[in-house]
Amino acid sequence: MHTFEYTENNLNIKYPLENLTEPSSVVFLDIETTGLSPAKAEVFLIGTATYIDNRMYIRQFFADDTSEEMDILKAFAEYLKSFDTIITFNGNKFDIPFLEKRSFIYGIDLAFSEKNGIDIYKRIQPYKKLLAVPDMKQKTLETFLHINRKDKKSGRELIALYGNYIADKNRVCLDLLLQHNLDDVRGLIRLLPLLSYPDILNGTIKPERAVKNNYRDYNGRVRTELIIEFTYDTPVPSPVSCGFSDCYLMLGGSRGKIRVAVFTGILRYFYPDHNNYYYLPIEDRAMHKTTSRYVDRRAREQARPENCYVRVRSQFLPQWDKIVTPIFKYAYNDRTMYFELTEKVKNDPELFKRYAGHLMHVLLQEL
C-alpha cells in the first residue's frame, strides 16, 4: 500500500464552503474500483481532499494490488475519524455504498452513518434544464465551468490500466491512475460553485426594481413586459437562462432578471358567491341580485360559477397561486391567474418581492 500526499496553494474557490458546514470538518472523497459491483470488484484507490484557507490538501490511498484492499480501507477508516462531513459526486449512489460493502467484508467500520453526506450530483441534478448540458456527468459539468483536467481516461480504461500496473508495476500506469483520481478529487472542489444555482432558486433573492418595457415580437407587434431585477448573495459561476410559460429567467454573476409578459386586454373577475348573482347574456356580465331585480326576467338567468363574472380591460401579470388579489382569469377553470398591474402595484416593493419569489418557485416546478 502507498499513500500519496499533495498540497495546492492559493486555490480560489468561488463558493463559500461555510454555507454547507464548518470547512475544517469536510473531506472530499472519490474512489477508483475494478468494476461497478462491490460483490465482484475491489476498490484500489481512495482519493481525499480537504480545503482550508485557500489550500487544498490531497491524500490518496493506493493498493499495489487487490490483496492490499483491506490495508487502504483500514488507513482510510482511521483518516476519516477526523472529519464530520463527506462531499462526493454521485457518492450516495456509488462511492459510499461501495466502500460500505467492501469494508464490511473485512470487519472494518467506516462509520458513515455518523457523518453528514453532501452529494453534489444529487443537489444539482434537478437543474439540468437550467444548465442546458447534455448530461450530468462530472466531466461534462467541469466543461460547463471551463475546468481543465490533465486526465483523459475513462473509468473503463482505468480498470485495464490498473491490471497492467499489477502485471509489471509500470510507473507510467501508476501516474495515469493517480492523475485520474487527482483530477476527480480536484474537480469536486471546483464544482462547488454549481451549488449556487439551487441556493438561489431555493433561497432568498433581493428585488431591486421592476420596470415595464415595450418591444416588438417576431411578427413586428408591440408587446409589453415587466422586468424584475434582483440580486443574491452567492454569484453563479456561469450565466444561465431558461423560459417557462410567459416568463424568462436570467442569472449572471450576482444579478438576475425575470422578464414577465404583460397581458393587455380583457380578463374576467369571477364573483365567489354565484347564487347571489344573475347572469345577463346580452351584456355578458353578472350582476348582484339586489341591483338587477329590475332587469327584465327574459334578459337574465341564474348565474353559474363559470359565468358569474365581470369583464375588465387593463394590463395584467400572470400568477399560479393567489399572491396578489383580486384575481382575474380567461376562463373559470384556468390554472393561470392574473392580477391587475395598477399604479399602486407598481409602487409596492414588498409585493414585487413576494411576486419574484413566487415566480422562482414556479420555475422550480417547471425544471
N, C-alpha and C positions, 0 to 999 in steps of 0.2 A: 504494500500500500504506500502511496505517496500523497503528501499534502503540498499543494502549491498555493502561495500567497502573493498578492499584488496590492499596491496602493496607488490610487489615481488622485492627484491633487487638483484643486480648482475646478471641480466639476459643477457647473452651474445648471441645476435642475429647476425649470420654471414651474414648479408646483410645490406648495408648502406641505411638506410631509407631516407637519404638526396638525394639519387638518384631519389626518387619519388617526394618529396616535403619537405618543412620545417617540421622537425619532431614534433615540438610542435603544429603544426596545424592539426595533424592527430588524428582521433578517429577510432578505430576498432569496428565493430558492428556485432552482431549476435542475432537473436531473436528466441523465442520459442512460438509456437501457438497451438491452439486446433484443427487445421486442415489445409489443404492446400489452401482452398478457402477463401479469405478475405470477401466474401459475406456471408459466413455461419459460419466462425470461428473467434476467437478473439486472440489477442496477449496477453500473460500473463507474459512474461519475456523478458526484453530487456537488453542484456549484452553489455557493452562497455569497451574499454581499451585504454589507452594512453601509449606510450613508450618514456621515456625521460631519458637520461643519465644512460642507463643500468637499469632503474627501470620501472616496469610495474604497472600502476595504473588501477585497475579494479573497475567498478561501475555497479551494477545490479539493475534494476528497476523491482520489483516483485509485481504482483497483487494477493492479498489474495483470491480473487475470480473474476469471469468475470465482476462483476459490477465495479471493480476498473480499468478496461482497460483505461478509459479516464484519470484517475489520472496518470498512468505511462506514457501515451503518452504526457501529459502536462509537466511532470517533465523531460522527455527525450527531448522535444522540447526546453525547457529552457537550458538544459545542452548542447545541440547541437550547440547553438549560439556561443560557444567559439571555434569552430573548422571549418576549411575550407575544409578538405578532409576526406572522409569516405572510409575506406577499409573493404571489405567484401569478403566472399567466396560464389560465385553464388548469390550475393546480387542484382545484376542488374535484375535478373530473379525472385527472390523470396522476400528477405528481404525488399528491397526498395519499390517495388510496393505494398507489403502487408501493410507496415506501412503507405504509402500514402493513400491507400483506407480506412484503419481503422481510421486514423486521420481526413480524410475528413468528416466522419460521425459526428464527434464531433466539426467540425469547427476549427480544430487545424491545423496550417500551420507549417509543419516541414522544409519548405524552402529548400528541396533537390535540387531544380533547381539552387540554388545559391552555391551549394557545388561541389567540384571535387569528382568524384567517381572512385575508383580503385577496380576492381573485380579480385581477384587473380585467380579464376577459369577461367574467360574469357581470361586472359593473358596466361595461361599455357595449356589450353585445346588443342590447336593445336599441342602440343608436346607430346601427349600420346604415340605415337610410339617410340619416343626417350627415354622416361622414362621407357617404357616396363612394364606398370602397367595394371592390368585387367580392371580398371575403373578409373574415375577421381573424386571419392567421397573424401570428406575431410579426413575421417578416413583412406582410402587407401593411400592417399598421406602422411599422418602422419606416417604410417607404412613404406613407402618408405624412409622417412627421419629418421627412428628409433626414432620417438617421442612417448613416453609412456603417456597414459592418464589413469586416475583412473576410469572415467566413462565407462560403458559398455552398456548403454541403447541405444535403437534405438529411432528414432523420434516417431514411433507409440507407443512404450512403455511409452514414456514421456507423451503423451496425457492421457493415462489411469492413470498414476501416478498423474497427476495434478487433475484429477477427484477424486482420492482417497484422495488427500490432502484437496480439498474443502469440502469433506464429513466430515472429522474428524480432520483436521488441524494437521495431524501426522508429527512430526518433522523429522522423518526418510525420509518420502516422500519429504519434503521440501529440505533436504540436498542433496538428489539424484537429484532433479530438478536443484538446484543451481550448483551442481558439473558438470552436463552435460553441462550447458551453460558456466560455468567457463572453462572447457576443450576446448569447441569450440572457445571461445574468445582467450584463450592462444594459441590454435592451429593456429589462424590467424597470430599471430606474428611469431610463429615458422615456418610457411610455407613460410614466406617472401623469404628465400634463394632460393626457386624454381624460383623466378623471374630472377635469374642469367642465367638460360638457354636461355630464349628469349633475355636477354640483350646481350649475346654472339653471338647468331645466327643473331640478327638484328643489332649488333653494329660493333665495330672495333676490329679486332684481330691484334696481332703483331707477324708476322712470324719471327722466329729466324734463321732457316736454313732449307735447303732442301737437302736430301741425297738419293742416289739410293741404293737399297737393293735387293740382289738376294735371292730367296727362292724356295723351292720345293712345288708344288701343291699336291693335293690328289693322282694324278697319277704318282708322282715322277718326273715330268718335271720341269726343272729350269725356273722360271719366274722372271721378274724384276718389281719392284715397286719403286715409288718415295714417300718418307716420308717427309711431310712438318710439322715441329714442330713450334708451336706458343704459345703465352701467351695471357692473357686477364686480365682485371682489377678486376673483381669480382669472387672469387672462387666459384666453384659449390659445393653443399653440398654432392653430391654422384656421383661416377663415372658413366658415361653412354656411350653407343656406339651404332652406327647403320650404316648400309650399304646402298648405293644407286648406282646403275649402276656399274661402275668399281672403285668406291671409298668407303672408310670406314672411319668414323669419330669416334674419341675417345676424351672424355673430362674428366678430373680428376684434382681436386684441382684448381690450377691457370694455368695449362698447357694443351695443346691439341695436337692431331696429326691428320693429314689427310693422309691416305695411298691411293695412286692412282696407278692403274695398268698401267704399261708402255707397249704399244703395239710395238712389234718388228716385222717388216715385210714390206710389200709393201702397200702403200696407194696412192691415186691419187690426184694430184693437177689439178683442173678444171680451164681452162682459161676462163675469163669472157666474151670475145668477140668472140664467136664461128664462127661468119660469116667470120672472117678473117683467119680461120684455115681449113686445110684438116685433115681428119682422115685417118691414114694409118693402115688398118686392119692387115696386116702381122706383123707389128711392134707393134701393139696395143698401138698407141700413136697418139697425134695430133701434127701437125707441121704448123707453120705460113706460109701463102701463099707466102710470099716474099722469103722464103727459101726452099719451097717444089715445086716450079714451074717446077723443072727439074725431079721430080719424075714421073715415068710412070703413065699416066692417069688411067690405069687399076688397079693401086696399091693404088689409093687414092679416097676419096669421100668427099663431103662437110661435114664438121663437124656439129654435133648437140650438144646441151648443155650437153647431157648425155655421149658423147664420146669425148668431147673436153678436153682431159687431157694428163698429162704426169705422168708416174708411178715413185715413189720414194721409195727406200728401206732405212729404217732408224729406229730410235726409236721415238715414238710419245706419246703425252699426250692428253687425251680427253678434250673437252670443248663443251659447249652448247650455247655459244654466242661467238662473234668474239672478244675474249680477246687478243689473240696473232695471228699475221699473219706471213707468209702465212698460209692458211687453207687447210687441207687435209681431204679426206673422203674415205670411202669404195666405196660408190656409190653417184651419183649426188644428189638424193633426201633424203639422210640420214640426220636425225636430229643431230646426234652426229658428231661433227667436231674434228679435231686433229691439233696439231701444233708440229713441229719437236723439239725434245729435243737436241739441239745443245749445244756446249760448251759456246757459247755466252749467251744462255738462262739460262744455269745452273748458271752462274755467275752474274745474274741480280736480285738483291734482290727486286727491285721495281716491276719487272714483277711477281715474285712469291707472292708478297703481293697482287697484283691485282688478280692473279690466285686463291689464297687461298680464297679471298673474294668472287670470282665467285663460287667456289665450295660450300661455305656456303650458298650462295643464291640458288643454285640448290637444296641443301639439304632441305631448307625451303619449296620448291615446292613439294618435294617428301614426306615430313612428312604428 
